[in-house]
Amino acid sequence: MSSTNYTPPVSNLLTYGAVFKYDFKNSTHYLEKFGFTAEQIPELIRMIGDDELHDADAESLEVWGPIHAWRSLAELRAETAIQPLVSLIHTLDDHDWFIDELPQVLAQIGPDAIPALRDYLANPDYNTSARASAVNSLEVMATQHPEVRDECVSILTERLAYFDPESQILNGFIVFSLVELKAVEAASAIEAAFAGDRINKDWCDNWDTIQVGLGLKEAKKKLKDPAGIAALFEKHPEKHSQTQVASGFGSPKTHPKAGNKQKKKRK
């Protein structure tokens, strides 16, 4: 197994065991526990893409190694890990832990991840699910780094003008993120996308509801969710959710999805 291909302290991640809720914003748990420095970054990058570990037995300790590795890279603010992480999106798009945590990992590494996410989002060779991960990552980046919010909003807004076979549903994800960011500056672009039939109405309802979500108009009684548009996506469970994190590491309770998803596969 891959354990023979890693050296301490990185190899210690292969016996560390099941993961717990984790605070990406504040934790230095892995640096403190394992003493990681920039010297270990190449080996940690290799671990996050190790197919042998991703396909390891669901009951093994090794199967959790890549998750510990990308969390360690986040704590190290490892900018050299940005492209390897982004390049895994379409190969690990059925890996719940990766899809849930990637936006937080990239946000902790920092805004240098924005160009890679912009390019990934613009690539029509990737499917909607994969490109939606880039959308979610840009949303989280904008939230956690207010100084680059306008840049992230601009990237998302510009994509609404494009039309390709995947764009109607993808644009629904983009509009959802823009509303979450209260991006009123994107209102005209969103309205134009609705008018140009570039948004799947089954996913994103209608322009009136979006205006309510942006705070541009009062809700009408007929609207199902006067407080916003989040409920519009409840009927679409495949919308990527953001991981809820606890303060600190090592909570006595495991991640809420861990119990029924040992192989880390999306249902």
Secondary structure, DSSP 8 states (H G I E B T S, - for coil): -GGGG--TTGGGGGGS-S-B---TTT--HHHHHH---GGGHHHHHHHHT-HHHHTS-TTSSGGGHHHHHHHHHHHTT-GGGHHHHHHTTTTSTTBHHHHHHHHHHHHHH-GGGHHHHHHHHH-TTS-HHHHHHHHHHHHHHHHH-GGGHHHHHHHHHHHTT---TTHHHHHHHHHHHHHHTT-GGGHHHHHHHHHTT-S-HHHH--HHHHHHHHTSS---TT-S-TT-SGGGGTT-TTS-------SSS--SSB-TTGGG-TT-B--
